Amino acid sequence: MRITSAVVLWVTVLSAATSSGQTRDTLDIYVIDVEGGEATLFVAPSGESMLVDTGWPGFDGRDADRIVAAAQDAGVTRIDHLIVTHFHTDHMGGAAQLADRLPIVNYLDHGTTVDVGERPRAAFDRYVTLRRGATHRTVAPGDLVPIDGLDVRIIAADGAVLTSALPGAGRPNPHCEGFTLHGEDILSRYGDAEDQRSVSAVIGFGQFRSVIMGDLTWNQEQRATQGWWAVDVRQPDTRRDPGGPVAEPLRGRSRRRQSARVVHRESPRLRAPDRERRR
């Protein structure tokens, strides 16, 4: 099957795979185009799957269908772990339509939304009804997501960040000297309170590491990345990252996240393509 709405990355380590193909030796990562928000599918060599966010609701199930197409391409028949980074509609909203198409076994998130408007509360309540029908876990920094063959560690959730260094990390980074935290003029903007509670995780596979951070904000990104060092792949915020891994965010809401110093700290060797810039 040809996937036209996802960027697919294959990461391979040495294994005992045979010519019969009975043993997978790759971590497959599908960065799925949900036209805003986020949806990234990780498929471990064991065949276990982890989806981070579900894109938008509506649009006749457009985003759910794209996730299902990626899952089918990967040979996945269920989502073993769904991480909902935070409770905004472009990240959480597609969960119900996806659950109608693929079984979702475990829901992981930061617990409860802080948004108080009628529409965001109604969307959150629909999601809560959905997760009650499966296994639900509220995660915290330092928690592990049990996937055979992967090391998935939560580094931020519900406004808290990891306070101890991951193995091999924690060294001072000169790129982060002089980092300036944002003040209330930015932190008081609508939506920031939920964004800064985003669940963020580092995914390790052998010597390969990737990071996915939801809509974690400028201040929280800086705090969360003090406990680890370089990554191989960083997925950008597709609406707000104007120039790649070494560019200062330049405009609009981009000033709320993805400081160039933070990206330098991560030292990514590959940046997943910005899907919005191809339109």
Secondary structure, DSSP 4 states (H G I P E B T S, - for coil): ---SSEEEEEEE------TT--S--EEEEEEE--SSS--EEEE-TTS-EEEE----S-GGGHHHHHHHHHHHHHT--SEEEEE---S-HHHHTTHHHHHTTS-EEEEEE-SS----SHHHHHHHHHHHHHHTTSEEEE--TT-EE--TT-EEEEEEETTEE--SPPTT-----GGGTT-----HHHHTSTTHHHHTT--EEEEEETTEEEEE-TT--HHHHHHHGGG----SEE---TTT--S-TTSPP-SGGGGGS--HHHHHHH--SEE---SGGG-
